[in-house]
Amino acid sequence: MISDGLLDETANLMKDYPLGVRPLQSVGYREAVAFLRGEISKDQLLENIIKSTMALAKRHVTWFGRDKQIILYDPDIGEFSFELV
């Protein structure tokens, strides 16, 4: 995300929109805003993005696990799975 221009994009968005808009509260942008405002270091930025991304992925897995009609495909083994791992 960082190498693809997240910080530049976030800085431009911060010029045009208030910080409370929903998109700037999403994973990656929220952490970039904190970094650009001087609230966290670059190391903290990277760590926080990783933590937020992992938490989002965990929420997705939990959500998918509740819907018994969803069948997951595991590309590593090339099979469909009926259970969450």
Residue, then its C-alpha position, 0 to 999 in steps of 0.5 A: m500500500i505504501s509503495d503504491g502511493l497510499l501516503d500521497e493519495t491520503a494527503n490529497l484526500m485530506k486537502d479536499y475532505p474532512l477527516g471524519v468522512r467514512p473512506l478516510q476511516s478505512v484500513g490503510y487510510r486511517e493509519a496514513v492520516a495518523f502518520l501524516r498528522g505526526e501522531i505515529s512513526k513510520d514503523q508504527l504506521l506499517e505495524n498498524i496497517i498490518k494489525s488492522t488488515m489482519a483484524l479485518a480479515k478475521r472479521h471476514v472469516t467470522w462472517f463467512g463462517r456464519d453463512k452455511q451457504i458459502i463454500l470456500y475454495d482453497p487455492d493452495i490445495g485446489e479443493f473446495s472446503f466446507e469448513l473454516v480452517 
